[in-house]
Amino acid sequence: MGGGPGRRGRLRGAMRVPREQLRALGLVAPLLIFIGVTFIAALATMLMRSVHDPVVADALPETVALLRGWDGERLPAEAVYETAARELSRAGEERTIGQVAGRVNRVQGGLRSVFTRTARDLEDEAPDPAAATGTPWRDALIALDTAWADPATWHAIRTTGERFTSRNYLNAVDMDRLPDGTIARQPEERRIYLRLFWRTLLVSGAITILCLLLGYPIAHLIARAPPRRAALLLVLVLVPFWTSLLVRTTSWIVLLQTQGVINDILVAIGLVSDDGRLAMIYSMTGTLIAMTHVLLPFMVLPLYSVMRGIPPQHMSAAASLGATPLQAFLRVYWPQSLPGVGAGALLVFILSIGFYITPALVGGSDGQLISNMIAYHMQTSLNWGLAGALGGILLVGVLALYMVYDRLVGVERMGLH
């Protein structure tokens, strides 16, 4: 009897904990749902598209099944031609031939028009033109287009007929699978993605170094300034966050173009002649300048948050012990600021890898990065599988970089507090 009230109190406490947890879960549920729908689900969908493409397999199922036993050297059997003609005609009636032609054309260029024209001709003719004329289906299709006499056409159908494929990832690293199943490099004129990946890494590294060289003294100045002046300097650093990215980028176009403000000033003070104006826009130079300006705050703020916690007396103590300013900086101040350096460098590098708008507007053909190619395949060529593969490789690279940073420095030491 005496232990009854205590037991009831413990039960009420045990019931109160789940209620508090449910209340907290209810508060964060909208955010979790938003992240799940707009980020995780979208990312999973694109990664799935990079390996799953059932369009050809759904439109030409019997043809793809027959081609699995084809040797890949001679022309397929008559049954393959007959089945392909019937399924192409049906795809034309169902208005799916355009999607099939687009998929096959990605493997073998020039087949888009072959497929659409063949499907249209098969629809316009009798239901069974080969039987009506007494000619084999092979001769009937070849008469419509000589591409049907090329084994490469049938290899393209068999390749794109795989529901799950590594083709997009092979293309993303400038590789291709040959008819005999071996993997080889793409022809020289089609090797573009590895070069873009390397350019993206080099540009991101260069921008990270530029932001560090410019942001380190700025952050030190803000950290050591009086409170009122530090607040004003922080506002100046944060101004880019309050300005539209498109406005900032177009402003650099006005500044950097041949007849722009900077060239006019250089001509006015006599550093360059009017005929020798500098080409700073639509090139890698413009990309580096504009992206450094946009990403500089992401370097300054982590550095400032760390430098603010470094006591000024440390440098004075080093000087009192006989260290020169350079020795005091390298042995005392620099090691203490490394968490901010690592955090800022990681942020700037990862953000610059995925930059799209700025290189597209000020970079020209020489300043394009892999993100611009991903956008091209998403918006223009509609090759979402290849875009997903390029994005997947980029995602793996970013995760690998994050893991290396965590192993060498430790994410818990990032100076973001």
C-alpha positions in Angstrom: 0.0 0.0 0.0 2.8 2.4 0.9 4.5 2.0 -2.5 1.4 2.8 -4.5 1.8 6.5 -5.0 5.5 6.2 -6.0 4.6 3.5 -8.5 1.9 5.7 -10.0 4.4 8.6 -10.3 6.9 6.4 -12.1 4.2 5.3 -14.5 3.1 8.9 -15.2 6.8 9.8 -15.8 7.2 6.9 -18.2 4.1 8.0 -20.1 5.2 11.6 -20.2 8.5 10.7 -22.0 6.8 9.2 -25.1 4.4 12.2 -25.3 7.3 14.6 -25.2 9.1 12.6 -27.9 5.9 12.5 -30.1 5.5 16.2 -29.6 9.1 16.8 -30.7 8.6 14.5 -33.6 5.5 16.3 -34.7 7.4 19.6 -34.7 10.2 18.3 -36.9 8.0 16.1 -39.1 7.2 18.8 -41.7 10.9 19.5 -42.1 11.7 15.7 -42.5 8.9 15.3 -45.0 10.1 18.3 -47.0 13.7 17.0 -47.0 12.5 13.5 -47.9 10.4 14.7 -50.9 12.6 17.4 -52.3 16.0 15.9 -51.7 16.2 12.2 -50.8 13.3 11.1 -53.2 14.6 13.3 -56.0 18.2 12.1 -55.6 17.0 8.4 -55.4 15.0 8.9 -58.6 17.9 10.3 -60.6 20.2 7.6 -59.4 17.6 4.9 -60.3 17.3 6.5 -63.8 21.0 6.2 -64.3 20.9 2.4 -64.2 17.2 1.7 -65.1 15.8 2.4 -68.6 13.0 0.1 -69.6 11.7 2.1 -72.7 13.1 -0.1 -75.4 12.5 -3.3 -73.4 8.8 -2.4 -73.0 8.3 -1.3 -76.6 10.3 -4.1 -78.3 10.2 -7.0 -75.8 10.1 -9.9 -78.3 12.8 -8.4 -80.5 15.1 -7.9 -77.5 14.5 -11.4 -76.3 15.4 -12.9 -79.8 18.6 -10.7 -80.0 19.9 -12.2 -76.7 20.9 -15.3 -78.7 22.4 -13.4 -81.6 26.1 -13.8 -82.2 26.5 -10.0 -83.0 28.5 -10.6 -86.2 26.2 -11.7 -88.9 22.7 -10.2 -89.6 20.0 -11.6 -87.3 17.6 -14.3 -88.5 14.5 -13.7 -90.5 12.3 -14.1 -87.3 14.1 -11.1 -85.7 13.3 -8.9 -88.7 9.7 -10.0 -88.7 9.3 -9.4 -85.0 11.0 -6.1 -85.1 8.8 -4.9 -88.0 5.6 -5.8 -86.1 6.8 -4.2 -82.9 8.1 -1.1 -84.6 4.7 -0.7 -86.3 2.9 -1.1 -83.0 5.3 1.5 -81.3 4.4 3.9 -84.1 0.7 3.4 -83.5 1.2 3.9 -79.8 3.3 7.0 -80.3 6.2 5.5 -78.4 8.6 5.2 -81.3 10.1 8.6 -80.6 11.3 7.5 -77.2 12.6 4.2 -78.6 14.4 6.1 -81.4 16.0 8.5 -79.0 17.3 5.7 -76.7 18.8 3.8 -79.7 20.3 7.0 -81.2 22.3 7.5 -78.0 24.2 4.3 -78.7 24.4 4.5 -82.5 24.2 8.0 -84.0 21.8 8.5 -86.9 19.3 5.9 -86.0 16.6 8.3 -84.7 15.4 9.1 -88.3 15.8 5.4 -89.3 13.4 4.2 -86.6 10.8 6.9 -87.0 10.8 6.7 -90.8 10.6 2.9 -90.7 7.7 2.9 -88.3 5.9 5.5 -90.4 6.4 3.5 -93.6 5.2 0.3 -91.9 2.1 2.0 -90.8 1.4 3.4 -94.2 1.8 0.1 -96.0 -0.4 -3.0 -95.9 -0.6 -4.9 -92.6 1.8 -7.5 -93.9 3.8 -6.0 -96.8 6.3 -8.8 -96.8 3.6 -11.4 -97.3 1.8 -9.3 -99.9 4.9 -9.0 -102.0 6.3 -12.4 -101.3 9.7 -11.0 -100.1 11.4 -11.8 -96.8 11.0 -9.4 -93.9 14.8 -8.8 -94.0 14.7 -7.6 -97.6 11.5 -5.5 -96.9 13.2 -3.6 -94.0 16.5 -3.2 -95.8 14.5 -1.8 -98.8 13.0 0.8 -96.4 16.5 1.8 -95.0 19.9 0.3 -95.6 20.7 0.8 -91.9 18.8 -2.5 -91.2 21.6 -4.3 -93.1 24.2 -3.1 -90.6 24.8 -5.3 -87.5 25.5 -2.1 -85.5 21.8 -1.2 -85.7 20.8 -4.5 -84.1 23.6 -4.2 -81.5 22.2 -0.8 -80.5 18.7 -2.3 -80.0 20.1 -5.1 -77.9 22.2 -2.7 -75.8 19.4 -0.3 -75.1 17.0 -3.2 -74.5 18.6 -3.9 -71.1 16.4 -2.7 -68.3 19.3 -2.4 -65.9 22.5 -1.2 -67.5 25.9 0.3 -66.7 25.9 2.1 -70.0 25.3 5.6 -68.6 28.2 5.2 -66.1 30.5 3.9 -68.9 29.6 6.9 -71.0 30.2 9.2 -68.0 33.8 8.1 -67.9 34.3 8.1 -71.7 34.0 4.3 -72.0 31.8 2.1 -74.1 30.9 -1.6 -74.3 31.7 -3.2 -77.7 29.5 -5.7 -79.4 31.7 -8.6 -78.1 31.2 -7.4 -74.5 34.6 -5.8 -73.9 34.9 -2.3 -72.5 37.0 0.2 -74.5 37.6 4.0 -74.5 35.4 6.2 -76.6 36.8 7.7 -79.8 38.9 10.7 -79.3 36.3 13.2 -80.5 33.7 11.8 -77.9 36.0 12.0 -74.8 34.5 15.0 -73.1 33.4 14.0 -69.6 36.6 13.0 -68.0 38.1 16.3 -69.3 35.2 18.2 -67.7 35.6 16.3 -64.4 39.3 17.2 -64.3 38.6 20.8 -65.2 35.9 21.0 -62.5 38.3 19.7 -59.9 41.1 22.0 -60.9 38.8 25.1 -61.0 37.2 24.2 -57.6 40.7 23.8 -56.1 41.9 27.1 -57.6 38.8 28.9 -56.3 39.3 27.4 -52.9 42.9 28.6 -52.8 41.9 32.1 -54.0 39.1 32.3 -51.4 41.6 31.3 -48.6 44.2 33.8 -49.7 41.6 36.6 -49.8 39.4 35.4 -46.9 42.1 34.7 -44.3 43.2 38.4 -43.8 39.6 39.6 -44.0 38.5 37.2 -41.3 41.5 38.1 -39.2 40.7 41.8 -39.6 37.1 41.3 -38.5 38.1 39.1 -35.6 40.5 41.7 -34.2 38.4 44.8 -35.0 36.4 46.6 -32.3 32.7 45.4 -32.0 31.2 48.3 -34.0 33.7 48.1 -36.8 33.5 44.3 -36.8 29.7 44.4 -37.3 30.1 46.8 -40.2 32.7 44.6 -41.9 30.5 41.5 -41.4 27.7 43.3 -43.1 30.0 44.0 -46.1 30.9 40.3 -46.2 27.3 39.3 -46.1 26.1 41.6 -48.8 26.5 38.9 -51.5 24.1 36.7 -49.6 21.5 39.5 -49.8 21.9 39.9 -53.5 20.5 37.6 -56.2 23.1 35.3 -57.7 21.9 36.2 -61.2 22.3 39.9 -60.4 25.9 39.3 -59.1 26.8 37.3 -62.1 25.4 39.8 -64.7 27.2 42.6 -62.8 30.5 40.8 -63.5 29.6 40.6 -67.1 29.2 44.4 -67.2 32.5 44.8 -65.4 34.6 42.3 -67.3 33.5 42.5 -70.9 35.8 44.0 -73.5 34.0 47.3 -73.4 33.2 47.1 -69.7 34.1 49.2 -66.7 37.4 47.5 -65.8 38.8 47.7 -69.4 37.6 51.4 -69.6 39.6 52.2 -66.4 42.7 50.4 -67.7 42.5 52.3 -71.0 41.9 55.6 -69.2 45.0 55.3 -66.9 47.1 54.0 -69.8 47.9 50.5 -68.7 46.4 49.0 -71.9 45.7 50.5 -75.3 42.2 50.8 -76.7 43.1 48.1 -79.3 44.6 45.8 -76.6 41.7 45.5 -74.2 41.8 42.4 -72.0 39.5 39.5 -72.7 38.3 38.7 -69.2 34.8 37.4 -69.9 33.4 34.2 -71.5 36.6 32.4 -70.5 38.1 30.6 -67.5 39.3 34.0 -66.1 35.7 35.2 -65.8 34.6 32.0 -64.2 37.4 32.2 -61.6 36.7 35.8 -60.7 32.9 35.6 -60.5 32.9 32.3 -58.6 35.5 33.5 -56.1 33.4 36.6 -55.4 30.3 34.5 -54.8 31.9 31.9 -52.6 34.2 34.2 -50.6 31.7 34.6 -47.6 31.7 30.8 -47.2 35.4 31.0 -46.4 35.3 34.1 -44.3 32.6 33.1 -41.9 34.1 29.8 -40.7 37.5 31.5 -40.4 36.0 34.4 -38.4 34.1 32.0 -36.0 37.4 30.3 -35.2 39.7 33.4 -35.1 37.3 35.1 -32.7 38.0 32.4 -30.1 41.8 32.7 -30.4 43.1 34.9 -27.5 45.3 37.8 -28.8 47.6 37.2 -25.9 49.0 34.1 -27.6 50.7 36.2 -30.2 52.0 38.6 -27.6 53.4 35.7 -25.6 55.1 34.3 -28.6 56.7 37.7 -29.3 57.9 38.0 -25.7 59.6 34.6 -26.0 61.6 35.9 -29.0 59.6 34.7 -31.9 59.4 36.9 -35.0 55.9 37.8 -36.3 56.2 35.2 -39.0 57.3 32.5 -36.6 54.5 33.4 -34.1 52.0 33.2 -36.9 53.2 29.9 -38.3 53.7 28.2 -34.9 51.0 29.7 -32.8 48.2 31.4 -34.8 48.0 29.2 -37.9 47.6 25.9 -36.1 44.8 27.3 -34.0 42.9 28.6 -37.1 43.2 25.3 -39.0 39.6 24.1 -38.1 38.2 27.2 -39.7 40.5 26.7 -42.7 39.3 23.2 -43.1 35.7 24.1 -42.8 35.9 27.0 -45.2 37.9 25.0 -47.7 35.4 22.1 -47.6 32.4 24.4 -48.0 33.9 26.3 -50.9 35.2 23.3 -52.7 32.0 21.3 -52.5 29.9 24.3 -53.5 32.1 25.2 -56.4 31.9 21.6 -57.8 28.2 22.0 -58.3 28.1 25.6 -59.5 26.0 26.0 -62.7 24.6 29.5 -63.3 27.9 31.5 -63.0 30.0 29.3 -65.4 27.1 29.2 -67.8 26.8 33.0 -68.0 30.4 34.2 -67.7 32.5 31.1 -68.6 31.9 30.6 -72.3 33.0 27.3 -73.8 36.3 27.4 -72.0 34.8 28.0 -68.6 32.1 25.3 -68.6 32.1 22.7 -65.8 30.6 19.3 -65.4 27.5 20.8 -63.8 26.7 22.6 -67.1 26.9 19.3 -68.9 24.5 17.8 -66.4 22.1 20.6 -66.9 22.4 20.2 -70.7 21.4 16.6 -70.5 18.5 17.4 -68.1 17.0 20.3 -70.1 18.1 19.9 -73.7 19.1 16.4 -74.7 16.7 14.9 -72.1 19.2 12.1 -71.5 18.3 11.9 -67.8 20.1 8.6 -67.4 23.5 10.1 -68.4 22.7 13.2 -66.3 22.0 10.9 -63.3 25.2 9.0 -63.9 27.3 12.2 -64.0 25.6 13.5 -60.9 26.1 10.1 -59.2 29.8 10.2 -59.9 30.0 13.8 -58.6 28.1 12.8 -55.5 30.5 9.9 -54.8 33.4 12.3 -55.2 32.0 14.7 -52.7 31.2 12.0 -50.2 34.8 10.7 -50.6 36.2 14.1 -50.0 34.0 14.5 -46.9 35.2 11.1 -45.5 38.8 12.0 -46.1 38.3 15.3 -44.3 36.6 13.5 -41.4 39.4 11.0 -41.2 42.3 13.6 -41.3 40.7 16.5 -39.4 37.5 15.4 -37.9 34.1 16.9 -38.7 33.5 17.7 -35.1 36.4 20.2 -35.4 34.8 22.2 -38.2 34.7 25.8 -37.1 31.0 26.5 -37.7 30.1 27.4 -34.1 
